[in-house]
Amino acid sequence: MDFSLSPRAADLQARVRAFVADEIEPVEAAAHQRITRLRESGGDHWTPDPVIAKLQAKARAQGLWNLFLPATHAGRYPADFGTDGGEGLSNVDYASVAEAMGRSFLAPLVFNSNAPDTGNMEVLLKYGTDEQKEQWLEPLLRAEIRSAFCMTEPAVASSDATNMAATARVEGDEVVINGRKWWSTGVGNPDCKVFVFMGLSDPDADRHSRHTMVLVPRDAKGVRVERMLTTMGYYDEPLGHGEVSFDDVRVPLSHVLLGPGRAFEIAQGRLGPGRVHHCMRAIGLAERALELAVARATSRTAFGKPLANLGGNRERIADARIAINRSRLLVLHAAWLLDQGMSAEAYSAVSEIKVEVPSMALDVIDMAIQLHGGAGMSDDFPLAAAWVGARTLRLADGPDEVHRNVIAKIEIGKHTA
């Protein structure tokens, strides 16, 4: 297997790194402070900071746009809709680009490569009708609108998606939607115009054929954002995570994705590459935390010595480097397997990285926080928010326990009839 980047991907990675370092990181702290002031003063802290649109225009002008799009994207749309040159990237090639983006909480938005829009756009690209693509995909590709993915529910254990209680029942030429979802990322943004909703449509069918995915306009009658949720005190503006109720919401049958009862088929196609994206961004986050840790350890003195020379800190820094490199190789391996096609080995590899990488990032970020002392727990540095993001990732797209079960099931299956 070969994890080396294609010349085009190596060029994109270098350009993304330079853009993040030169354009995004210098303004990131000020943007975060403006959001905080607006929230504390009761102002509008959900409308994206104006600096995001300015940076998006620069990124798009440089061809650093929709970089998540898969290689199968080639030729589907004009070049200015997608990555530099109008062609998508393999999973291995995009992995390095995603890592470069992961250094900044603003970067994925700036490059129009943020979750959940990336997954929703891939779903529309792969499974959407021409009408659905024209109405929703093309505006998403231009960042004219945002989207949300409504799957997790407050009243059931959503780690088992077959527990889903919200309904999407076909009645004639309409789909009638009822229920409540939460942790629906993106609903706080005023530009969020469409939800990808997954609901129970046929309770008597096979357990993986009971659910349907349907596109629900944000302004449809009966849709209500009940509240925005904090993640350990953070609202994650300008996207946020909301609890949404659906009360007899009616949409045309043409809003169904792929067909009734085929939601699990779509979900599997959506989540594999998406987990690679999450994990590579987490590696970028860990890299930035390690850089901050080293800078702090070599610039601060205690008990007459640099922090780097106290209390085993050199060993902790070394262990962080080993852990990041180990995790990166695991993710590249998973990305390579996905590029070969979905297989049991690929499924296992994706679950392996989903368990390994967030925990690695948490350890590295925690070490960096410790070296920063009290400052590490404040918003003067991006470490506290980074820790929350990494901790959240141990639950998002399936908790550790579910992924360990997948790994074990596949591993046991190798040795049993």
C-alpha positions as CSV (number, residue, x, y, z in Angstrom):
1,M,0.0,0.0,0.0
2,D,1.2,3.5,-0.8
3,F,0.2,6.5,1.4
4,S,2.3,9.0,-0.6
5,L,0.3,12.0,-1.8
6,S,-0.3,12.7,-5.5
7,P,1.5,15.8,-6.7
8,R,-1.8,17.6,-6.8
9,A,-2.7,16.7,-3.2
10,A,0.7,17.7,-2.0
11,D,0.3,21.0,-3.6
12,L,-3.2,21.5,-2.1
13,Q,-2.0,20.5,1.3
14,A,0.9,23.0,1.2
15,R,-1.5,25.8,0.0
16,V,-4.1,25.0,2.7
17,R,-1.4,25.0,5.4
18,A,-0.1,28.4,4.2
19,F,-3.6,29.8,4.0
20,V,-4.4,28.6,7.5
21,A,-1.2,30.0,8.9
22,D,-1.2,33.3,7.0
23,E,-4.9,34.2,6.7
24,I,-6.9,32.3,9.3
25,E,-4.9,31.9,12.5
26,P,-4.0,35.6,12.8
27,V,-7.7,36.6,12.9
28,E,-9.2,33.5,14.6
29,A,-8.8,34.7,18.2
30,A,-10.4,38.1,17.5
31,A,-13.3,36.4,15.7
32,H,-13.8,34.2,18.8
33,Q,-13.7,37.2,21.1
34,R,-16.3,39.0,19.0
35,I,-18.7,36.0,19.2
36,T,-18.1,35.8,23.0
37,R,-18.9,39.5,23.5
38,L,-22.1,39.3,21.4
39,R,-23.2,36.2,23.4
40,E,-22.5,37.9,26.8
41,S,-24.3,41.1,25.8
42,G,-27.4,39.3,24.4
43,G,-26.5,40.1,20.8
44,D,-26.7,38.0,17.7
45,H,-23.9,35.5,18.1
46,W,-25.2,33.1,15.5
47,T,-24.8,35.1,12.3
48,P,-21.3,34.2,11.0
49,D,-18.6,36.7,11.7
50,P,-18.0,38.9,8.6
51,V,-14.3,37.7,8.5
52,I,-15.6,34.3,7.4
53,A,-17.1,35.5,4.2
54,K,-14.0,37.5,3.4
55,L,-11.8,34.5,3.9
56,Q,-14.1,32.3,1.9
57,A,-13.9,34.6,-1.0
58,K,-10.1,34.5,-0.8
59,A,-10.0,30.7,-0.5
60,R,-12.4,30.2,-3.4
61,A,-10.4,32.6,-5.6
62,Q,-7.3,30.4,-4.9
63,G,-9.1,27.1,-5.7
64,L,-9.2,26.0,-2.1
65,W,-12.9,25.3,-2.1
66,N,-15.0,22.2,-1.5
67,L,-11.9,20.2,-1.0
68,F,-13.7,17.3,0.6
69,L,-15.4,16.3,-2.7
70,P,-14.6,12.7,-3.7
71,A,-12.7,11.7,-6.8
72,T,-16.0,10.7,-8.4
73,H,-16.9,14.4,-8.5
74,A,-14.7,14.9,-11.5
75,G,-16.7,16.4,-14.4
76,R,-20.0,16.7,-12.5
77,Y,-19.9,20.5,-12.1
78,P,-17.9,23.4,-13.4
79,A,-14.5,23.9,-11.9
80,D,-15.6,26.8,-9.7
81,F,-18.0,24.5,-7.8
82,G,-15.3,22.2,-6.5
83,T,-11.7,21.7,-5.7
84,D,-8.9,23.3,-7.6
85,G,-9.2,22.1,-11.2
86,G,-12.8,20.9,-10.7
87,E,-11.8,17.4,-9.7
88,G,-12.3,15.6,-6.3
89,L,-9.7,13.9,-4.2
90,S,-9.2,10.3,-3.1
91,N,-9.6,9.6,0.6
92,V,-5.8,9.3,1.1
93,D,-5.2,12.6,-0.7
94,Y,-8.0,14.5,1.2
95,A,-6.8,13.1,4.5
96,S,-3.7,15.3,4.5
97,V,-5.7,18.3,3.5
98,A,-8.2,17.7,6.3
99,E,-5.4,17.5,8.8
100,A,-4.2,21.0,7.7
101,M,-7.7,22.3,8.2
102,G,-8.0,20.8,11.6
103,R,-5.6,23.3,13.1
104,S,-8.3,25.9,13.2
105,F,-12.0,25.9,14.2
106,L,-12.7,28.4,11.4
107,A,-10.8,26.7,8.6
108,P,-13.3,24.0,7.6
109,L,-16.0,26.8,7.2
110,V,-13.6,29.0,5.3
111,F,-12.9,26.2,2.8
112,N,-16.6,25.1,2.7
113,S,-15.5,21.7,4.0
114,N,-17.2,21.6,7.4
115,A,-19.4,19.0,8.9
116,P,-22.3,18.3,8.6
117,D,-22.4,20.1,5.2
118,T,-19.7,17.9,3.8
119,G,-21.6,14.7,4.6
120,N,-24.9,16.2,3.4
121,M,-23.3,17.3,0.1
122,E,-21.8,13.9,-0.5
123,V,-25.2,12.3,0.1
124,L,-26.8,14.7,-2.4
125,L,-24.0,14.1,-4.9
126,K,-24.2,10.3,-4.7
127,Y,-27.9,9.8,-4.1
128,G,-29.8,13.0,-4.9
129,T,-32.0,13.5,-8.0
130,D,-31.3,16.2,-10.5
131,E,-34.0,18.3,-8.9
132,Q,-32.6,17.8,-5.4
133,K,-29.1,18.7,-6.5
134,E,-30.3,21.9,-8.2
135,Q,-32.4,23.0,-5.2
136,W,-30.0,22.1,-2.4
137,L,-26.6,20.8,-3.5
138,E,-25.6,23.6,-5.8
139,P,-26.3,26.4,-3.2
140,L,-24.4,24.3,-0.6
141,L,-21.4,24.0,-3.0
142,R,-21.5,27.8,-3.3
143,A,-21.9,28.3,0.5
144,E,-25.1,30.3,-0.1
145,I,-26.9,28.1,2.4
146,R,-26.0,25.7,5.2
147,S,-27.6,22.4,6.2
148,A,-28.1,20.1,9.2
149,F,-28.3,16.3,9.8
150,C,-31.1,15.2,12.0
151,M,-30.6,11.6,13.3
152,T,-29.9,11.5,17.1
153,E,-33.0,11.6,19.4
154,P,-33.3,12.6,23.0
155,A,-35.8,9.9,24.0
156,V,-34.0,6.8,22.8
157,A,-30.4,5.4,22.9
158,S,-29.3,6.7,19.6
159,S,-26.1,4.7,19.6
160,D,-28.4,2.0,18.1
161,A,-30.0,3.8,15.2
162,T,-32.7,1.1,14.9
163,N,-34.2,2.6,18.1
164,M,-35.2,5.7,16.2
165,A,-38.7,6.7,17.1
166,A,-39.3,9.8,14.9
167,T,-41.3,8.9,11.9
168,A,-41.2,9.7,8.2
169,R,-44.3,8.0,6.8
170,V,-45.3,8.0,3.2
171,E,-48.9,9.1,2.6
172,G,-49.7,9.3,-1.1
173,D,-47.4,11.8,-2.8
174,E,-46.2,13.3,0.6
175,V,-44.0,12.3,3.5
176,V,-45.4,13.1,6.9
177,I,-42.7,13.7,9.6
178,N,-43.2,13.7,13.3
179,G,-40.8,13.5,16.3
180,R,-37.9,15.2,18.0
181,K,-34.2,15.3,17.1
182,W,-31.3,16.8,19.0
183,W,-27.5,17.4,18.5
184,S,-28.5,18.5,15.0
185,T,-25.4,20.4,14.1
186,G,-25.8,23.5,12.0
187,V,-29.3,24.6,13.0
188,G,-28.1,27.7,14.9
189,N,-26.8,29.3,11.7
190,P,-29.4,31.6,10.1
191,D,-28.2,30.3,6.7
192,C,-29.3,26.7,7.5
193,K,-32.0,26.1,5.0
194,V,-32.4,22.3,4.8
195,F,-32.3,19.3,7.2
196,V,-31.4,15.8,6.2
197,F,-33.9,13.9,8.4
198,M,-33.8,10.2,9.1
199,G,-37.0,8.6,10.4
200,L,-39.0,5.4,10.8
201,S,-41.2,4.7,7.8
202,D,-42.1,1.0,8.0
203,P,-41.9,-0.6,11.4
204,D,-42.7,-4.1,10.0
205,A,-39.8,-4.2,7.5
206,D,-36.4,-5.7,8.1
207,R,-34.7,-3.7,10.9
208,H,-32.3,-2.1,8.4
209,S,-35.0,-1.3,5.9
210,R,-37.4,0.5,8.2
211,H,-36.0,4.0,7.9
212,T,-36.1,6.7,5.3
213,M,-34.0,9.8,4.7
214,V,-35.8,12.9,3.5
215,L,-34.9,16.5,2.8
216,V,-36.9,18.9,5.0
217,P,-36.8,22.7,4.3
218,R,-36.0,24.6,7.5
219,D,-39.0,26.8,7.0
220,A,-41.5,24.0,6.5
221,K,-44.7,24.3,8.6
222,G,-44.3,22.3,11.8
223,V,-40.5,22.6,12.1
224,R,-39.4,24.3,15.3
225,V,-35.9,24.7,16.8
226,E,-36.7,24.2,20.4
227,R,-33.4,25.2,21.9
228,M,-29.7,25.4,21.2
229,L,-27.5,23.0,23.2
230,T,-24.2,23.8,24.8
231,T,-21.3,21.4,24.6
232,M,-19.6,21.6,28.0
233,G,-20.4,25.3,28.0
234,Y,-19.6,26.0,24.4
235,Y,-22.3,26.9,21.8
236,D,-20.0,26.2,18.8
237,E,-21.1,29.3,16.9
238,P,-21.8,30.0,14.1
239,L,-23.2,26.4,13.6
240,G,-24.3,25.1,16.9
241,H,-26.2,22.0,18.0
242,G,-30.0,22.2,18.4
243,E,-33.0,20.3,19.5
244,V,-35.6,20.3,16.8
245,S,-39.3,19.2,16.8
246,F,-41.2,18.1,13.8
247,D,-45.0,18.3,14.2
248,D,-47.0,16.9,11.2
249,V,-44.4,18.3,8.8
250,R,-45.4,17.5,5.2
251,V,-43.0,17.5,2.3
252,P,-43.4,16.1,-1.3
253,L,-42.4,12.5,-1.9
254,S,-39.8,13.9,-4.3
255,H,-37.8,15.0,-1.2
256,V,-37.0,11.4,-0.2
257,L,-33.4,10.4,-0.8
258,L,-32.8,7.2,-2.9
259,G,-36.1,5.7,-1.8
260,P,-38.2,4.8,1.2
261,G,-36.5,2.3,3.5
262,R,-33.0,3.0,2.2
263,A,-31.7,5.3,5.0
264,F,-29.2,2.8,6.4
265,E,-27.7,2.3,3.0
266,I,-27.2,6.0,2.7
267,A,-25.9,6.3,6.2
268,Q,-23.2,3.7,5.6
269,G,-22.1,5.5,2.5
270,R,-22.0,8.9,4.3
271,L,-20.3,8.0,7.5
272,G,-17.2,6.1,6.3
273,P,-15.4,8.9,4.6
274,G,-16.9,11.4,7.1
275,R,-15.2,9.6,10.0
276,V,-11.8,9.8,8.1
277,H,-12.4,13.6,7.8
278,H,-13.2,13.9,11.5
279,C,-10.2,12.0,12.5
280,M,-7.7,13.8,10.3
281,R,-9.0,17.2,11.5
282,A,-8.5,15.8,15.1
283,I,-4.9,15.0,14.2
284,G,-4.4,18.6,13.0
285,L,-5.9,19.8,16.3
286,A,-3.5,17.6,18.2
287,E,-0.6,18.9,16.1
288,R,-1.5,22.5,17.0
289,A,-1.8,21.5,20.7
290,L,1.6,19.9,20.6
291,E,3.1,23.0,19.0
292,L,1.6,25.2,21.7
293,A,2.8,22.8,24.4
294,V,6.4,23.0,23.1
295,A,6.3,26.7,22.8
296,R,5.0,27.0,26.4
297,A,7.5,24.4,27.7
298,T,10.5,26.2,26.2
299,S,9.5,29.8,27.0
300,R,8.3,29.5,30.6
301,T,10.6,29.0,33.6
302,A,9.8,27.4,37.0
303,F,12.1,26.5,39.8
304,G,15.0,27.8,37.8
305,K,14.4,25.6,34.8
306,P,12.4,25.7,31.5
307,L,9.2,23.7,31.9
308,A,10.5,21.3,29.3
309,N,13.1,20.2,31.8
310,L,10.7,19.6,34.7
311,G,8.6,16.7,35.8
312,G,9.0,14.3,32.9
313,N,7.7,16.9,30.4
314,R,10.3,15.9,27.7
315,E,8.9,12.3,27.9
316,R,5.3,13.6,27.6
317,I,6.2,15.7,24.5
318,A,8.0,12.6,23.0
319,D,5.0,10.4,23.7
320,A,2.7,13.0,22.1
321,R,4.7,12.9,18.9
322,I,4.7,9.1,18.8
323,A,0.9,9.0,19.4
324,I,0.1,11.6,16.7
325,N,2.3,9.8,14.1
326,R,0.8,6.4,15.1
327,S,-2.7,7.8,14.7
328,R,-2.0,9.4,11.4
329,L,-0.8,6.1,10.0
330,L,-3.9,4.4,11.1
331,V,-6.1,7.0,9.4
332,L,-4.1,6.8,6.2
333,H,-4.5,3.1,6.2
334,A,-8.3,3.4,6.7
335,A,-8.5,6.0,3.9
336,W,-6.5,3.7,1.6
337,L,-8.8,0.8,2.3
338,L,-11.8,3.0,1.6
339,D,-10.2,4.0,-1.7
340,Q,-10.1,0.3,-2.6
341,G,-13.8,-0.1,-1.9
342,M,-15.9,-0.9,1.1
343,S,-14.9,-4.2,2.7
344,A,-14.9,-5.8,6.2
345,E,-11.3,-4.7,6.6
346,A,-12.3,-1.1,5.6
347,Y,-15.2,-1.1,8.1
348,S,-12.9,-2.3,10.8
349,A,-10.2,0.2,10.0
350,V,-12.7,3.1,10.1
351,S,-14.0,2.0,13.5
352,E,-10.4,1.6,14.7
353,I,-9.5,5.2,13.9
354,K,-12.8,6.4,15.4
355,V,-11.8,4.9,18.7
356,E,-8.1,5.7,18.6
357,V,-7.8,9.2,17.3
358,P,-10.2,11.2,19.6
359,S,-8.6,9.6,22.6
360,M,-5.1,10.4,21.3
361,A,-6.1,14.0,20.7
362,L,-7.6,14.3,24.2
363,D,-4.4,13.1,25.7
364,V,-2.2,15.5,23.7
365,I,-4.5,18.4,24.4
366,D,-4.7,17.6,28.1
367,M,-0.9,17.6,28.2
368,A,-0.8,21.0,26.5
369,I,-3.4,22.3,29.0
370,Q,-1.3,21.1,31.9
371,L,1.8,22.9,30.6
372,H,-0.2,26.1,30.2
373,G,-1.5,26.0,33.8
374,G,-4.5,28.1,34.5
375,A,-4.2,29.8,31.1
376,G,-4.9,26.4,29.4
377,M,-8.4,26.3,30.8
378,S,-9.3,29.8,29.7
379,D,-10.2,31.0,26.3
380,D,-7.0,32.9,26.0
381,F,-5.7,29.8,24.2
382,P,-7.7,27.5,21.9
383,L,-6.9,24.4,24.1
384,A,-10.1,24.3,26.2
385,A,-12.3,24.4,23.2
386,A,-10.1,21.9,21.4
387,W,-10.4,19.5,24.3
388,V,-14.2,19.8,24.2
389,G,-14.2,19.2,20.5
390,A,-12.1,16.0,20.8
391,R,-14.2,14.8,23.7
392,T,-17.4,15.3,21.6
393,L,-15.8,13.2,18.8
394,R,-15.8,10.1,21.1
395,L,-19.6,10.2,20.8
396,A,-20.3,11.8,17.4
397,D,-20.7,9.4,14.5
398,G,-21.0,6.5,17.0
399,P,-19.6,6.1,20.5
400,D,-16.4,4.2,21.2
401,E,-18.4,1.2,22.5
402,V,-20.2,0.7,19.2
403,H,-17.1,0.9,17.2
404,R,-15.2,-1.5,19.4
405,N,-18.1,-3.9,18.9
406,V,-17.8,-3.6,15.1
407,I,-14.1,-4.3,15.3
408,A,-14.6,-7.3,17.6
409,K,-17.4,-8.7,15.4
410,I,-15.2,-8.5,12.3
411,E,-12.2,-9.9,14.1
412,I,-14.1,-12.8,15.6
413,G,-15.7,-13.5,12.2
414,K,-12.3,-14.2,10.8
415,H,-11.9,-17.2,13.0
416,T,-15.4,-18.7,13.1
417,A,-17.5,-20.3,10.5
